[in-house]
Amino acid sequence: MKKLLLVISVAALFPTAAIAQNVGNCGWGSKLFDGQSGVAPQVLAVTTNDVLGNQTFAISSGTSGCTQDGTVKSNWKTALFIDGNKDALARDMSVGSGEALDSLALLMGVEAQDRDAFNRAAKSNMGRIFAKDATPEIMTALRQVLADNAQLARYTIAL
Amino acid sequence: MHFLLIVAALLAPLAALGAEEAYLAQLVARARELRLAERPEWRKLLHYEPDLIGGGLHGLLDNRDFYNSPQGKTRPQAELEATLASFFSDVEETPRLQNPQCAFIARRAWLDEELEFDPVRLPLRDCPRFREWHAALNAQHLTLVFASAYLNNPSSMYGHTLLRIDARDQDERTRLLAYAVNSAATTDEKNGLAFAIQGLIGGYPGTFSILPYYLKVREYSDLENRDLWEYELSLRPDELERVLRHLWELLPAYYQYYFFDENCSYHLLGLLQVARPDLQLTAPFRWWALPIDTVRAIAAQPGLVARTVYRPANATIIGARLGTLSEEERGIANNLSLGRIPSGDALRGRPGPRAAAILETSYDYVNYRRATGKPDVPDPARLARELLVARSELNVGSQAPAVDAGTRPDQGHATSRIALGAGRRDSQSFQELSFHPTYHEVMDPEAGYVRGAQIEFFDTALRHYADGKTRLERFVPADILSLSPRGDFFQPRSWRVAGGWHRSFVRNGSEPLVAFLDGGAGAAWSDRGGRSLFYALAETALRANRELDGGYGVGAGARVGAMADLAPRWRANAYVAGVNYFVGESDQPRAIGLQQRFTLGRDSALRFDLERRREAGRQFASGMLSLQLYF
């Protein structure tokens, strides 16, 4: 029954693609790993100021799978943040500072003494991290960049 | 003996039932004695408001399961008693269903405080879903966020407010990770007019939702280019808890959304005011609730706003960046962002910080055009990436300039205006009394408002001439004007829409109240310092009155003008306008004028208007000095 509800809710969010792809249990994430333009635009498409579409209702009521009563489940937080902030992250990495980069570091649990190294690694590998546009590829590239850095290798598990 | 035991075992649940009923009766009696249903806490938790006619009350929430009693929407006492009864429910929590104790957790907390539930006879249930949600929010304080006006969307002309839940593990650098509480009309309507009409008559359900703040920042800052103002509220921990518990009750609820009064900002106040018993935020907003006025209501509470943070929109940041670039550097940034030159050649030999400033500006500009849907380069994503990679190879820090926040929106002039004026037209003197309930005319003091954006509703003027007649001079339900300067980087359109009734001379010599509907489109340009604005609009005009030949007129014309801030408090606007009515009654009215405004204080200004006009073959000049007061 639970699985059926899941399928229905995912289907309600993304009428055709999601079921065919058999993407697991996150409505946003199904779009995320579909290699398409991202979930944030999907949400944005229905949120204009004072006006929301029904999709946001699904998100706030927890039926989209990666959220519970409106809050994002912890295992989805980093992926959704990257997906929703690609432009800001790429910009922050290119200068080596900024609130999107700080927020990512916080989500990944990067400790204070490693922040400078994290920012430097992000800056000098910006082109490599953002070689592709899709969120999973960005995450993979970031993981490799961290793995190549002795000081930062331990943070690869956060991705 | 055995028999007795069996009977006792069978009767035990019944006895328990009897005990429950007895305890409920005891609680109800005590609640009546304390007159809890009349207390402000209860009124606020159920969102009761006085009826427009009669002495009754009604709750603003419209889903039936927000109330435990079938009469709950109109009877606070019945609702309170039914709520107490519901707390004895033995429903187990599932992902789809909550026990009433959990679904109405704020009501439970307050009633428990007042009635001190006996933990044996009415045990407090664990509420795992609420508990997990509460833990995920990890709230430290609340921040009210105001998104400034956005003229291109009727639902947000007045701005918008939302609430942000700031978590303990965040700081000002990582607020993107906070959750935002948004209150909004739920609809897929894309047509602005249909939305406006449905919104006026309460045709949409309004709901509360929670989503990551970064999605809202992206929507406002990057897509709509609206500056955000964040007002951090200083609530005590117990006050914060009351708001969170009540938010939990509201998430599944809905209300009938009304654009003017029961709108998003109003309902956000309704949520916030449960923080303290003596906090009454919604009361002044019975007739209309402009988002900025709801922000003022909060800023006016002593000690409630701890501090404010300004978050400039992408376009605002680009504007500030352009101010730090030389003419030549601006040209390079523009060319780079259009992909006309490769970055290596353009920046060779420049000092690192200058090259970085140019690259950062060009990237922000590519992104701005991408977000606002201007497909003027073949592959903007690739171009953006190239610019960022070039930037990442420069070993210098961020060149983003500090952006001047200007006046906080809650510190601008108040949104209603009354004006008392005296003047002469030809040789006749007159006095004029005018009023508009909202909101900002382009000549009003600008501090705290969006530059060049005018939204005036229901502007009404009465005029008394020396010869004894007092008459309605004008009644203009809507007059909206957007003047945005164009430059190498931004090319917005300027436009105007106005409709209502005003006095005009017609060919038979009378001056009736003529219905009009004007529309205009054009452009505006600014000088480098941004103190002057030159504008030109092509206009169409419709008018109707039975004194006109055929009863109507259709025309086209133009308006050009120059508006300048001659001193910080002194603004002047000189204009020439003309229309040729060629269908219906034909006429060629012309006007040339000079308006001046001197700001006296935050809520007062002097206006001095001069105009020379030709209408229906009659020429006349007029002048008026008036005192404008904002309240």
Interface residues (C-beta under 8 A of the other chain):
Chain A: A40 V43 L44 V46 T47 T48 N49 D50 V51 L52 G53 N54 T56 F57 I59 S60 S61 G62 Q68 D69 G70 T71 V72 S74 L80 F81 G84 N85 D87 A88 A90 R91 M93 S94 V95 G96 S97 G98 E99 A100 D102 S103 L106 L107 K123 S124 M126 G127 F130 D133
Chain B: P95 R129 E132 W133 A136 L137 A147 Y150 N153 S155 S156 H160 D169 Q170 R173 T174 R175 L176 L177 Y179 N182 A184 A185 T186 T187 D188 E189 F195 T207 F208 S209 I210 L211 P212 Y214 L215 K216 R218 E219 D222 L223 E224 L251 P252 N263 C264 A356 E360 Y363 D364 N367 A381 A384 R385 L388 V389 R391 S392 G397 S398 Q399
